[in-house]
Amino acid sequence: MSDQTNKIKRIFLPTLIGFFIVILFLQAVQSFFIYINHLDLTEDGVYIFQPIFDFEVYLPLYLITLLIALAFQYFVTSRVSDLYRKEQKIYQLKPWHLVLICSLLFGIIFGLSFYETWQTMQHLLFKMFIGIMLSILYWTANLLTIYFTGKKIMTANKKIVAGS
């Protein structure tokens, strides 16, 4: 395989898998709230949509989010993963430290951006929690995919070198 194909796999595959897992998580949360008839949160727009079943309605939002995620994957995540692959660190942080910091920041921003002034503090904390969970799921799936595809690519490269 060429280096360009490997780079495309390391950018598109982790992003798509992480994005798919986040949509499944949103659907599970929505289905759970419908199942338990938790009616006091249903006036909030975050809970009244079906991420999978209303897919065509939310397709523009999904595409914009996916393009932003692909750009972030290309410009930031691929470079950071290359640093860790070369045994270098960023401020002596391990990858899971970076995931935790990014997830906390994303969760706080997510919660504050969807918070309405008439809502209680419980709503704000719950939205922050959902944002943190979304981010942790996305980055875990993303980094595990990068790890396993990188391991597979390294094994294939060693076989090619050994066969030469």
DSSP file (Angstrom, degrees, kcal/mol; ACC not computed):
  #  RESIDUE AA STRUCTURE BP1 BP2  ACC     N-H-->O    O-->H-N    N-H-->O    O-->H-N    TCO  KAPPA ALPHA  PHI   PSI    X-CA   Y-CA   Z-CA
    1    1 A M              0   0    0      0, 0.0     2,-0.1     0, 0.0     0, 0.0   0.000 360.0 360.0 360.0 146.6    0.0    0.0    0.0
    2    2 A S     >  -     0   0    0      1,-0.1     4,-1.8     4,-0.0     5,-0.1  -0.379 360.0-116.0 -80.8 162.5    1.2    3.5   -0.7
    3    3 A D  H  > S+     0   0    0      1,-0.2     4,-2.1     2,-0.2     5,-0.1   0.843 115.7  56.7 -65.6 -33.9    1.8    6.1    2.0
    4    4 A Q  H  > S+     0   0    0      2,-0.2     4,-2.1     1,-0.2    -1,-0.2   0.893 106.0  49.7 -65.7 -40.2   -1.0    8.2    0.6
    5    5 A T  H  > S+     0   0    0      1,-0.2     4,-2.3     2,-0.2    -1,-0.2   0.896 110.4  50.8 -65.0 -40.4   -3.5    5.4    1.0
    6    6 A N  H  X S+     0   0    0     -4,-1.8     4,-2.2     2,-0.2    -2,-0.2   0.894 109.8  50.0 -63.6 -39.9   -2.3    4.8    4.6
    7    7 A K  H  X S+     0   0    0     -4,-2.1     4,-1.0     2,-0.2    -2,-0.2   0.891 109.7  50.7 -66.7 -39.3   -2.7    8.5    5.4
    8    8 A I  H >X S+     0   0    0     -4,-2.1     4,-2.9     1,-0.2     3,-0.5   0.916 110.8  49.4 -64.2 -41.9   -6.2    8.5    4.0
    9    9 A K  H 3X S+     0   0    0     -4,-2.3     4,-1.0     1,-0.2    -2,-0.2   0.891 109.3  52.1 -62.8 -39.1   -7.1    5.5    6.1
   10   10 A R  H 3< S+     0   0    0     -4,-2.2    -1,-0.2    -5,-0.2    -2,-0.2   0.675 118.2  37.6 -73.7 -15.3   -5.7    7.2    9.2
   11   11 A I  H <X S+     0   0    0     -4,-1.0     4,-0.9    -3,-0.5    -2,-0.2   0.868 123.9  32.8 -98.5 -50.7   -7.8   10.3    8.6
   12   12 A F  H  X S+     0   0    0     -4,-2.9     4,-2.6    -5,-0.2     5,-0.3   0.928 113.8  53.9 -77.1 -46.4  -11.2    9.0    7.3
   13   13 A L  H  X S+     0   0    0     -4,-1.0     4,-2.4    -5,-0.5     5,-0.2   0.925 110.6  43.5 -61.6 -50.1  -11.6    5.7    9.1
   14   14 A P  H  > S+     0   0    0      0, 0.0     4,-2.5     0, 0.0     5,-0.2   0.896 115.4  50.4 -62.7 -37.5  -11.2    6.9   12.7
   15   15 A T  H  X S+     0   0    0     -4,-0.9     4,-2.4     2,-0.2    -2,-0.2   0.930 112.7  45.3 -66.0 -44.8  -13.3   10.0   12.1
   16   16 A L  H  X S+     0   0    0     -4,-2.6     4,-2.4     2,-0.2    -1,-0.2   0.901 114.4  48.1 -67.0 -41.0  -16.2    8.0   10.5
   17   17 A I  H  X S+     0   0    0     -4,-2.4     4,-2.2    -5,-0.3    -2,-0.2   0.936 114.0  46.6 -65.7 -45.4  -16.1    5.3   13.2
   18   18 A G  H  X S+     0   0    0     -4,-2.5     4,-2.0    -5,-0.2    -2,-0.2   0.902 113.1  49.5 -61.7 -41.4  -16.1    7.9   16.0
   19   19 A F  H  X S+     0   0    0     -4,-2.4     4,-2.1    -5,-0.2    -1,-0.2   0.903 110.5  50.3 -64.8 -42.1  -18.9    9.9   14.4
   20   20 A F  H  X S+     0   0    0     -4,-2.4     4,-2.2     1,-0.2    -2,-0.2   0.898 110.2  49.8 -63.6 -41.9  -21.0    6.7   14.0
   21   21 A I  H  X S+     0   0    0     -4,-2.2     4,-2.2     1,-0.2    -1,-0.2   0.878 109.1  52.2 -66.5 -37.3  -20.5    5.7   17.6
   22   22 A V  H  X S+     0   0    0     -4,-2.0     4,-2.5     2,-0.2    -1,-0.2   0.912 109.3  49.2 -64.8 -41.9  -21.5    9.2   18.8
   23   23 A I  H  X S+     0   0    0     -4,-2.1     4,-2.2     1,-0.2    -2,-0.2   0.906 110.9  50.2 -64.6 -40.3  -24.7    9.1   16.7
   24   24 A L  H  X S+     0   0    0     -4,-2.2     4,-2.3     2,-0.2    -1,-0.2   0.898 110.4  50.2 -63.0 -39.4  -25.5    5.7   18.2
   25   25 A F  H  X S+     0   0    0     -4,-2.2     4,-2.6     2,-0.2    -2,-0.2   0.922 109.4  50.4 -64.7 -43.7  -24.9    7.0   21.7
   26   26 A L  H  X S+     0   0    0     -4,-2.5     4,-2.4     1,-0.2    -1,-0.2   0.904 111.1  49.5 -60.0 -40.8  -27.2   10.0   21.0
   27   27 A Q  H  X S+     0   0    0     -4,-2.2     4,-2.8     2,-0.2    -1,-0.2   0.899 110.1  50.7 -65.4 -40.0  -29.9    7.6   19.8
   28   28 A A  H  X S+     0   0    0     -4,-2.3     4,-2.3     2,-0.2    -2,-0.2   0.915 111.2  47.8 -64.2 -42.8  -29.5    5.4   22.9
   29   29 A V  H  X S+     0   0    0     -4,-2.6     4,-2.1     2,-0.2    -2,-0.2   0.925 113.6  48.1 -62.9 -44.0  -29.9    8.4   25.2
   30   30 A Q  H  X S+     0   0    0     -4,-2.4     4,-2.0     1,-0.2    -2,-0.2   0.927 112.2  48.3 -62.5 -45.3  -32.9    9.6   23.3
   31   31 A S  H  X S+     0   0    0     -4,-2.8     4,-2.5     1,-0.2    -1,-0.2   0.873 109.4  53.9 -64.1 -37.0  -34.5    6.1   23.4
   32   32 A F  H  X S+     0   0    0     -4,-2.3     4,-2.3     2,-0.2    -1,-0.2   0.918 109.2  47.5 -63.2 -43.9  -33.8    5.8   27.1
   33   33 A F  H  <>S+     0   0    0     -4,-2.1     5,-1.9     1,-0.2     4,-0.4   0.853 113.0  48.5 -69.1 -33.2  -35.6    9.1   27.8
   34   34 A I  H ><5S+     0   0    0     -4,-2.0     3,-0.7     3,-0.2    -1,-0.2   0.907 111.1  52.0 -68.9 -40.1  -38.6    8.1   25.7
   35   35 A Y  H 3<5S+     0   0    0     -4,-2.5    -2,-0.2     1,-0.2    -1,-0.2   0.897 114.2  40.3 -64.0 -42.5  -38.7    4.7   27.5
   36   36 A I  T 3<5S-     0   0    0     -4,-2.3    -1,-0.2    -5,-0.1     3,-0.2   0.451 106.0-127.7 -88.8   2.1  -38.7    6.2   31.0
   37   37 A N  T < 5 +     0   0    0     -3,-0.7     2,-1.6    -4,-0.4    -3,-0.2   0.917  35.8 179.6  54.3  49.0  -41.1    9.0   29.9
   38   38 A H    > < +     0   0    0     -5,-1.9     3,-0.7     1,-0.2     4,-0.2  -0.638   6.0 171.6 -81.7  87.9  -38.9   11.7   31.4
   39   39 A L  G >   +     0   0    0     -2,-1.6     3,-1.0     1,-0.2     4,-0.3   0.704  59.0  69.9 -81.2 -22.1  -41.2   14.5   30.4
   40   40 A D  G 3  S+     0   0    0      1,-0.2    -1,-0.2     2,-0.1     3,-0.2   0.679 102.9  46.2 -74.7 -13.0  -39.6   17.5   32.1
   41   41 A L  G X  S+     0   0    0     -3,-0.7     3,-1.4     1,-0.1     6,-0.3   0.484  88.7  87.4 -99.5  -4.3  -36.6   17.4   29.8
   42   42 A T  T <  S+     0   0    0     -3,-1.0    -2,-0.1     1,-0.3    -1,-0.1   0.667  73.6  69.0 -75.9 -14.1  -38.6   17.0   26.5
   43   43 A E  T 3  S+     0   0    0     -4,-0.3     2,-0.4    -3,-0.2    -1,-0.3   0.603  83.5  92.8 -75.9  -6.3  -39.1   20.8   26.0
   44   44 A D  S X> S-     0   0    0     -3,-1.4     3,-1.3     1,-0.1     4,-0.6  -0.713  78.5-137.6 -87.0 134.1  -35.3   20.9   25.3
   45   45 A G  T 34 S+     0   0    0     -2,-0.4     3,-0.3     1,-0.3     4,-0.2   0.699  97.8  69.0 -65.1 -20.4  -34.4   20.6   21.6
   46   46 A V  T 34 S+     0   0    0      1,-0.2    -1,-0.3    68,-0.1     3,-0.3   0.797 106.9  37.8 -67.9 -27.0  -31.4   18.3   22.5
   47   47 A Y  T <4 S+     0   0    0     -3,-1.3    -1,-0.2    -6,-0.3    -2,-0.2   0.514 100.5  70.7-105.7  -5.8  -33.8   15.5   23.5
   48   48 A I  S  < S+     0   0    0     -4,-0.6     2,-0.3    -3,-0.3    -1,-0.2   0.314  83.6  80.4-100.1  11.6  -36.7   15.7   21.0
   49   49 A F  S    S-     0   0    0     -3,-0.3     3,-0.1    -4,-0.2   -19,-0.0  -0.817  70.4-135.2-113.7 158.5  -34.9   14.5   17.9
   50   50 A Q     >  -     0   0    0     -2,-0.3     4,-2.7     1,-0.1   -23,-0.1  -0.922  14.7-158.4-109.7 104.4  -34.1   11.0   16.8
   51   51 A P  T  4 S+     0   0    0      0, 0.0    -1,-0.1     0, 0.0     7,-0.1   0.812  89.8  29.8 -57.3 -34.4  -30.5   11.0   15.6
   52   52 A I  T >4 S+     0   0    0    -29,-0.1     3,-1.1     2,-0.1     4,-0.1   0.892 123.1  45.4 -90.8 -44.6  -30.8    7.9   13.4
   53   53 A F  T 34 S+     0   0    0      1,-0.3     3,-0.3     2,-0.1    -1,-0.1   0.754 116.0  45.7 -77.1 -23.6  -34.5    8.0   12.4
   54   54 A D  T >X S+     0   0    0     -4,-2.7     4,-1.8     1,-0.2     3,-0.6  -0.121  77.1 131.1-101.3  34.6  -34.5   11.8   11.5
   55   55 A F  H <>  +     0   0    0     -3,-1.1     4,-0.6     1,-0.3     7,-0.2   0.874  66.8  51.6 -59.5 -43.0  -31.2   11.3    9.6
   56   56 A E  H 34 S+     0   0    0     -3,-0.3    -1,-0.3     1,-0.2     3,-0.2   0.808 109.1  52.1 -68.3 -27.1  -32.3   13.2    6.4
   57   57 A V  H <4 S+     0   0    0     -3,-0.6    -1,-0.2     1,-0.2     4,-0.2   0.896 117.9  36.5 -71.2 -40.1  -33.5   16.1    8.5
   58   58 A Y  H  X S+     0   0    0     -4,-1.8     4,-2.7     1,-0.2     5,-0.2   0.332  85.5 106.4 -96.5   6.9  -30.1   16.4   10.3
   59   59 A L  H  X S+     0   0    0     -4,-0.6     4,-2.8     1,-0.2     5,-0.2   0.894  78.5  50.9 -56.4 -44.8  -28.0   15.5    7.3
   60   60 A P  H  > S+     0   0    0      0, 0.0     4,-2.2     0, 0.0    -1,-0.2   0.917 112.8  46.8 -60.0 -40.4  -26.7   19.0    6.7
   61   61 A L  H  > S+     0   0    0     -4,-0.2     4,-2.4     2,-0.2    -2,-0.2   0.912 113.1  49.3 -65.0 -42.1  -25.7   19.3   10.4
   62   62 A Y  H  X S+     0   0    0     -4,-2.7     4,-2.7     2,-0.2    -1,-0.2   0.906 111.2  49.6 -62.9 -41.9  -24.0   15.9   10.3
   63   63 A L  H  X S+     0   0    0     -4,-2.8     4,-2.4    -5,-0.2    -2,-0.2   0.908 111.6  47.4 -66.1 -41.9  -22.1   16.8    7.1
   64   64 A I  H  X S+     0   0    0     -4,-2.2     4,-2.2    -5,-0.2    -1,-0.2   0.929 114.5  47.2 -63.7 -44.6  -20.9   20.1    8.6
   65   65 A T  H  X S+     0   0    0     -4,-2.4     4,-2.4     1,-0.2    -2,-0.2   0.903 112.1  50.4 -63.1 -41.3  -19.8   18.4   11.8
   66   66 A L  H  X S+     0   0    0     -4,-2.7     4,-2.5     2,-0.2    -2,-0.2   0.889 109.3  50.7 -65.6 -39.4  -18.1   15.6    9.9
   67   67 A L  H  X S+     0   0    0     -4,-2.4     4,-2.3     2,-0.2    -1,-0.2   0.901 111.4  48.2 -64.7 -40.4  -16.2   18.1    7.7
   68   68 A I  H  X S+     0   0    0     -4,-2.2     4,-2.5     2,-0.2    -2,-0.2   0.917 112.3  49.4 -64.4 -42.2  -15.0   19.9   10.9
   69   69 A A  H  X S+     0   0    0     -4,-2.4     4,-2.5     2,-0.2    -2,-0.2   0.894 110.8  49.8 -64.6 -39.6  -14.0   16.6   12.4
   70   70 A L  H  X S+     0   0    0     -4,-2.5     4,-2.4     2,-0.2    -1,-0.2   0.911 111.2  48.9 -65.0 -41.7  -12.1   15.6    9.3
   71   71 A A  H  X S+     0   0    0     -4,-2.3     4,-2.8     2,-0.2     5,-0.3   0.923 113.0  47.1 -63.7 -43.2  -10.3   18.9    9.2
   72   72 A F  H  X>S+     0   0    0     -4,-2.5     4,-2.4     1,-0.2     5,-1.9   0.894 111.7  51.7 -63.8 -39.1   -9.4   18.5   12.9
   73   73 A Q  I  <>S+     0   0    0     -4,-2.5     5,-2.4     3,-0.2     6,-0.2   0.903 114.6  42.9 -63.9 -40.5   -8.3   15.0   12.3
   74   74 A Y  I  <5S+     0   0    0     -4,-2.4    -2,-0.2     3,-0.2     5,-0.2   0.937 123.1  34.0 -71.8 -47.2   -6.0   16.1    9.4
   75   75 A F  I  <5S+     0   0    0     -4,-2.8    -2,-0.2    -5,-0.2    -3,-0.2   0.804 135.9  10.2 -84.2 -29.5   -4.5   19.2   10.9
   76   76 A V  I  X5S+     0   0    0     -4,-2.4     4,-2.4    -5,-0.3     5,-0.2   0.805 122.4  46.9-115.6 -58.9   -4.2   18.2   14.6
   77   77 A T  I  ><S+     0   0    0     -5,-1.9     4,-2.9     1,-0.2     5,-0.2   0.878 110.8  51.1 -64.2 -41.0   -4.9   14.6   15.5
   78   78 A S  H  ><S+     0   0    0     -5,-2.4     4,-1.7    -6,-0.3    -1,-0.2   0.893 113.1  46.7 -64.6 -37.0   -2.8   13.0   12.8
   79   79 A R  H  > S+     0   0    0     -6,-0.2     4,-1.8     2,-0.2    -2,-0.2   0.895 113.3  48.2 -70.5 -39.4    0.2   15.1   13.8
   80   80 A V  H  X S+     0   0    0     -4,-2.4     4,-2.1     2,-0.2    -2,-0.2   0.913 111.7  49.7 -66.4 -42.2   -0.3   14.4   17.5
   81   81 A S  H  X S+     0   0    0     -4,-2.9     4,-2.1     1,-0.2    -1,-0.2   0.858 108.2  54.0 -66.6 -33.0   -0.6   10.6   16.8
   82   82 A D  H  X S+     0   0    0     -4,-1.7     4,-1.5    -5,-0.2    -1,-0.2   0.887 107.0  52.0 -65.4 -38.2    2.6   10.8   14.7
   83   83 A L  H  <>S+     0   0    0     -4,-1.8     5,-2.6     1,-0.2     3,-0.2   0.931 112.4  44.5 -62.0 -45.2    4.4   12.4   17.7
   84   84 A Y  H ><5S+     0   0    0     -4,-2.1     3,-1.5     1,-0.2    -2,-0.2   0.842 108.8  56.8 -69.5 -32.1    3.2    9.6   20.0
   85   85 A R  H 3<5S+     0   0    0     -4,-2.1    -1,-0.2     1,-0.3    -2,-0.2   0.822 105.3  52.4 -66.3 -29.5    4.1    7.0   17.4
   86   86 A K  T 3<5S-     0   0    0     -4,-1.5    -1,-0.3    -3,-0.2    -2,-0.2   0.224 123.1-108.2 -89.1  13.6    7.7    8.4   17.4
   87   87 A E  T < 5S+     0   0    0     -3,-1.5     2,-0.3     1,-0.3    -3,-0.2   0.700  78.6 130.7  67.9  21.4    7.8    8.0   21.3
   88   88 A Q      < -     0   0    0     -5,-2.6     2,-0.3    -6,-0.2    -1,-0.3  -0.692  42.3-150.5 -99.0 159.3    7.6   11.8   21.8
   89   89 A K        -     0   0    0     -2,-0.3     2,-0.6    -3,-0.1     5,-0.1  -0.856  15.5-124.5-127.3 162.8    5.1   13.4   24.2
   90   90 A I  B >  S-A   93   0A   0      3,-0.7     3,-2.0    -2,-0.3     8,-0.0  -0.939  94.4 -25.6-107.4 112.2    3.3   16.7   24.4
   91   91 A Y  T 3  S-     0   0    0     -2,-0.6    -1,-0.2     1,-0.3     3,-0.1   0.830 116.6 -66.7  51.8  36.2    4.1   18.4   27.8
   92   92 A Q  T 3  S+     0   0    0      1,-0.2     2,-0.3     0, 0.0    -1,-0.3   0.725  99.4 144.4  59.6  25.0    4.7   14.9   29.2
   93   93 A L  B <   -A   90   0A   0     -3,-2.0    -3,-0.7     2,-0.0    -1,-0.2  -0.732  45.9-134.6 -94.7 142.3    1.1   14.0   28.8
   94   94 A K    >>  -     0   0    0     -2,-0.3     4,-1.7    -5,-0.1     3,-0.8  -0.491  32.8-102.7 -83.3 163.0   -0.1   10.5   27.8
   95   95 A P  H 3> S+     0   0    0      0, 0.0     4,-2.2     0, 0.0     5,-0.2   0.868 122.2  54.8 -57.1 -37.4   -2.8   10.2   25.1
   96   96 A W  H 3> S+     0   0    0      1,-0.2     4,-2.1     2,-0.2     5,-0.1   0.802 103.5  56.6 -70.2 -25.0   -5.5    9.5   27.6
   97   97 A H  H <> S+     0   0    0     -3,-0.8     4,-2.5     2,-0.2    -1,-0.2   0.922 108.2  47.5 -65.4 -43.7   -4.6   12.7   29.4
   98   98 A L  H  X S+     0   0    0     -4,-1.7     4,-2.8     1,-0.2     5,-0.2   0.899 111.0  51.2 -63.7 -40.1   -5.2   14.7   26.2
   99   99 A V  H  X S+     0   0    0     -4,-2.2     4,-2.5     2,-0.2    -1,-0.2   0.917 111.1  48.4 -62.6 -42.8   -8.5   12.9   25.6
  100  100 A L  H  X S+     0   0    0     -4,-2.1     4,-2.4     2,-0.2    -2,-0.2   0.924 113.4  46.1 -64.6 -45.1   -9.6   13.8   29.2
  101  101 A I  H  X S+     0   0    0     -4,-2.5     4,-2.3     2,-0.2     5,-0.2   0.940 115.5  45.9 -63.3 -47.4   -8.7   17.4   28.8
  102  102 A C  H  X S+     0   0    0     -4,-2.8     4,-2.7     1,-0.2    -2,-0.2   0.890 112.9  51.1 -62.8 -39.3  -10.3   17.8   25.4
  103  103 A S  H  X S+     0   0    0     -4,-2.5     4,-2.7    -5,-0.2    -1,-0.2   0.906 110.2  48.3 -66.9 -41.5  -13.4   16.0   26.6
  104  104 A L  H  X S+     0   0    0     -4,-2.4     4,-2.2     2,-0.2     5,-0.2   0.928 114.0  46.6 -64.3 -44.1  -13.8   18.2   29.7
  105  105 A L  H  X S+     0   0    0     -4,-2.3     4,-2.4    -5,-0.2     5,-0.2   0.929 114.5  47.1 -62.9 -44.6  -13.4   21.3   27.6
  106  106 A F  H  X S+     0   0    0     -4,-2.7     4,-3.1     1,-0.2     5,-0.2   0.917 111.4  51.4 -63.6 -42.6  -15.8   20.1   24.9
  107  107 A G  H  X S+     0   0    0     -4,-2.7     4,-2.6     2,-0.2    24,-0.3   0.898 111.0  47.3 -62.2 -41.4  -18.4   19.1   27.6
  108  108 A I  H  X S+     0   0    0     -4,-2.2     4,-2.3     2,-0.2    -1,-0.2   0.928 115.6  44.6 -65.6 -44.8  -18.2   22.5   29.2
  109  109 A I  H  X S+     0   0    0     -4,-2.4     4,-2.2    -5,-0.2    -2,-0.2   0.909 114.1  50.5 -65.7 -41.4  -18.6   24.3   25.9
  110  110 A F  H  X S+     0   0    0     -4,-3.1     4,-1.4    -5,-0.2    -2,-0.2   0.933 112.3  46.7 -60.5 -48.2  -21.3   22.0   24.8
  111  111 A G  H  < S+     0   0    0     -4,-2.6     4,-0.3     1,-0.2    -2,-0.2   0.910 114.6  46.0 -63.1 -43.1  -23.3   22.4   28.0
  112  112 A L  H >< S+     0   0    0     -4,-2.3     3,-0.6     1,-0.2    -1,-0.2   0.837 109.7  54.4 -70.2 -31.9  -22.9   26.2   28.0
  113  113 A S  H 3< S+     0   0    0     -4,-2.2    -1,-0.2     1,-0.2    -2,-0.2   0.792 115.4  38.5 -74.5 -25.4  -23.9   26.5   24.3
  114  114 A F  T 3< S+     0   0    0     -4,-1.4     2,-0.4    -3,-0.2    -1,-0.2   0.298  92.0 113.2-103.9   9.0  -27.1   24.6   24.7
  115  115 A Y    <   -     0   0    0     -3,-0.6     2,-0.4    -4,-0.3    -3,-0.0  -0.662  51.5-155.8 -86.1 133.5  -28.0   26.1   28.1
  116  116 A E    >   -     0   0    0     -2,-0.4     3,-1.7     4,-0.1     8,-0.1  -0.848  21.9-126.0-105.4 145.3  -31.1   28.4   28.3
  117  117 A T  T 3  S+     0   0    0     -2,-0.4    -1,-0.1     1,-0.3    -2,-0.0   0.748 108.0  58.4 -65.3 -23.7  -31.3   30.9   31.1
  118  118 A W  T 3  S+     0   0    0      2,-0.0    -1,-0.3    -3,-0.0     2,-0.1   0.565  91.1  92.8 -81.9  -6.9  -34.7   29.6   32.3
  119  119 A Q  S <  S-     0   0    0     -3,-1.7     2,-0.1     1,-0.1    -4,-0.0  -0.417  78.5-109.7 -86.1 162.5  -33.3   26.2   32.9
  120  120 A T     >  -     0   0    0     -2,-0.1     4,-1.4     1,-0.1     3,-0.3  -0.291  28.7-105.3 -84.0 171.4  -32.0   24.9   36.2
  121  121 A M  H  > S+     0   0    0      1,-0.2     4,-2.7     2,-0.2     5,-0.2   0.803 119.7  64.2 -65.1 -29.7  -28.4   24.1   37.1
  122  122 A Q  H  > S+     0   0    0      1,-0.2     4,-2.4     2,-0.2    -1,-0.2   0.898 100.8  50.4 -61.1 -41.0  -29.3   20.4   36.8
  123  123 A H  H  > S+     0   0    0     -3,-0.3     4,-2.4     2,-0.2    -1,-0.2   0.919 110.8  49.3 -62.5 -43.7  -30.0   20.9   33.1
  124  124 A L  H  X S+     0   0    0     -4,-1.4     4,-2.3     1,-0.2    -2,-0.2   0.940 113.0  45.7 -62.2 -48.0  -26.6   22.6   32.6
  125  125 A L  H  X S+     0   0    0     -4,-2.7     4,-2.4     1,-0.2    -1,-0.2   0.882 112.4  51.7 -64.1 -37.9  -24.7   19.9   34.4
  126  126 A F  H  X S+     0   0    0     -4,-2.4     4,-2.5    -5,-0.2    -1,-0.2   0.905 110.2  48.3 -65.8 -40.8  -26.6   17.2   32.5
  127  127 A K  H  X S+     0   0    0     -4,-2.4     4,-2.4     2,-0.2    -2,-0.2   0.882 111.3  50.5 -67.3 -37.2  -25.8   18.8   29.2
  128  128 A M  H  X S+     0   0    0     -4,-2.3     4,-2.5     2,-0.2    -2,-0.2   0.914 110.3  50.4 -63.8 -41.3  -22.1   19.1   30.2
  129  129 A F  H  X S+     0   0    0     -4,-2.4     4,-2.6     2,-0.2    -2,-0.2   0.920 110.3  48.8 -62.2 -44.6  -22.2   15.4   31.2
  130  130 A I  H  X S+     0   0    0     -4,-2.5     4,-2.7     2,-0.2    -1,-0.2   0.914 111.7  50.2 -61.8 -42.3  -23.7   14.4   27.8
  131  131 A G  H  X S+     0   0    0     -4,-2.4     4,-2.2   -24,-0.3    -2,-0.2   0.900 110.9  48.5 -62.4 -41.4  -21.0   16.6   26.0
  132  132 A I  H  X S+     0   0    0     -4,-2.5     4,-2.7     2,-0.2    -2,-0.2   0.920 112.5  48.5 -64.5 -43.0  -18.2   14.9   28.0
  133  133 A M  H  X S+     0   0    0     -4,-2.6     4,-2.6     2,-0.2     5,-0.2   0.909 110.7  50.9 -64.1 -42.1  -19.6   11.5   27.2
  134  134 A L  H  X S+     0   0    0     -4,-2.7     4,-2.5     1,-0.2    -1,-0.2   0.930 113.5  45.4 -59.0 -45.3  -19.9   12.3   23.5
  135  135 A S  H  X S+     0   0    0     -4,-2.2     4,-2.9     2,-0.2     5,-0.3   0.910 112.2  49.9 -67.7 -42.7  -16.4   13.5   23.4
  136  136 A I  H  X S+     0   0    0     -4,-2.7     4,-2.4     2,-0.2     5,-0.2   0.927 113.1  47.2 -62.6 -43.7  -15.0   10.6   25.4
  137  137 A L  H  X S+     0   0    0     -4,-2.6     4,-2.3    -5,-0.2     5,-0.2   0.931 114.0  47.7 -62.4 -44.8  -16.8    8.1   23.1
  138  138 A Y  H  X S+     0   0    0     -4,-2.5     4,-2.7    -5,-0.2    -2,-0.2   0.953 115.9  42.5 -62.1 -50.0  -15.6    9.9   19.9
  139  139 A W  H  X S+     0   0    0     -4,-2.9     4,-2.9     2,-0.2     5,-0.3   0.848 113.0  52.7 -70.5 -33.3  -12.0   10.1   21.0
  140  140 A T  H  X S+     0   0    0     -4,-2.4     4,-2.4    -5,-0.3     5,-0.2   0.956 114.3  41.9 -64.4 -48.7  -11.8    6.6   22.4
  141  141 A A  H  X S+     0   0    0     -4,-2.3     4,-2.1    -5,-0.2    -2,-0.2   0.910 116.9  50.1 -62.6 -41.4  -13.1    5.2   19.1
  142  142 A N  H  X S+     0   0    0     -4,-2.7     4,-2.3    -5,-0.2    -2,-0.2   0.947 114.0  41.9 -62.7 -51.0  -10.9    7.5   17.1
  143  143 A L  H  X S+     0   0    0     -4,-2.9     4,-2.5     1,-0.2    -1,-0.2   0.857 113.6  52.2 -70.7 -34.8   -7.7    6.8   18.9
  144  144 A L  H  X S+     0   0    0     -4,-2.4     4,-2.7    -5,-0.3     5,-0.2   0.900 110.7  48.8 -65.8 -38.6   -8.3    3.0   19.1
  145  145 A T  H  X S+     0   0    0     -4,-2.1     4,-2.7    -5,-0.2     5,-0.3   0.914 111.7  49.0 -65.4 -42.3   -9.0    3.0   15.3
  146  146 A I  H  X S+     0   0    0     -4,-2.3     4,-2.3     2,-0.2    -2,-0.2   0.921 112.6  49.2 -61.2 -42.8   -5.8    5.0   14.8
  147  147 A Y  H  X S+     0   0    0     -4,-2.5     4,-2.2     2,-0.2    -2,-0.2   0.942 115.0  42.1 -62.8 -48.9   -3.9    2.5   17.0
  148  148 A F  H  X S+     0   0    0     -4,-2.7     4,-2.1     2,-0.2    -2,-0.2   0.877 116.4  47.0 -71.8 -36.7   -5.2   -0.6   15.3
  149  149 A T  H  X S+     0   0    0     -4,-2.7     4,-2.4    -5,-0.2    -1,-0.2   0.891 113.3  50.4 -70.1 -36.2   -4.8    0.7   11.7
  150  150 A G  H  X S+     0   0    0     -4,-2.3     4,-2.4    -5,-0.3    -2,-0.2   0.888 110.7  49.1 -64.5 -39.1   -1.3    1.9   12.6
  151  151 A K  H  X S+     0   0    0     -4,-2.2     4,-2.2     2,-0.2    -2,-0.2   0.896 112.2  48.1 -66.5 -40.5   -0.4   -1.5   14.0
  152  152 A K  H  X S+     0   0    0     -4,-2.1     4,-2.2     2,-0.2    -2,-0.2   0.895 112.7  48.3 -66.5 -40.7   -1.8   -3.2   10.9
  153  153 A I  H  X S+     0   0    0     -4,-2.4     4,-2.5     2,-0.2    -2,-0.2   0.903 111.0  50.7 -66.3 -41.8    0.1   -0.8    8.6
  154  154 A M  H  X S+     0   0    0     -4,-2.4     4,-2.2     2,-0.2    -2,-0.2   0.904 111.0  48.8 -63.3 -40.9    3.3   -1.3   10.5
  155  155 A T  H  X S+     0   0    0     -4,-2.2     4,-1.9     2,-0.2    -2,-0.2   0.908 111.9  48.8 -64.6 -42.0    2.9   -5.1   10.3
  156  156 A A  H  X S+     0   0    0     -4,-2.2     4,-2.0     1,-0.2    -2,-0.2   0.896 110.9  50.4 -64.6 -40.1    2.3   -4.9    6.5
  157  157 A N  H  X S+     0   0    0     -4,-2.5     4,-2.5     1,-0.2    -2,-0.2   0.888 108.9  51.6 -65.9 -38.8    5.3   -2.7    6.1
  158  158 A K  H  X S+     0   0    0     -4,-2.2     4,-2.6     1,-0.2    -1,-0.2   0.887 109.4  50.4 -65.2 -37.8    7.5   -5.1    8.0
  159  159 A K  H  X S+     0   0    0     -4,-1.9     4,-2.0     2,-0.2    -2,-0.2   0.893 110.9  48.7 -65.7 -39.6    6.3   -8.0    5.8
  160  160 A I  H  X S+     0   0    0     -4,-2.0     4,-0.9     2,-0.2    -2,-0.2   0.923 114.1  45.5 -66.4 -43.9    7.1   -6.0    2.7
  161  161 A V  H >< S+     0   0    0     -4,-2.5     3,-0.5     1,-0.2    -2,-0.2   0.900 113.4  50.0 -65.7 -40.3   10.6   -5.1    4.0
  162  162 A A  H 3< S+     0   0    0     -4,-2.6    -1,-0.2     1,-0.2    -2,-0.2   0.843 109.6  51.7 -67.3 -32.9   11.2   -8.7    5.1
  163  163 A G  H 3<        0   0    0     -4,-2.0    -1,-0.2     1,-0.2    -2,-0.2   0.676 360.0 360.0 -76.5 -17.5   10.2  -10.0    1.6
  164  164 A S    <<        0   0    0     -4,-0.9    -1,-0.2    -3,-0.5    -2,-0.1   0.472 360.0 360.0 -74.4 360.0   12.5   -7.6   -0.2
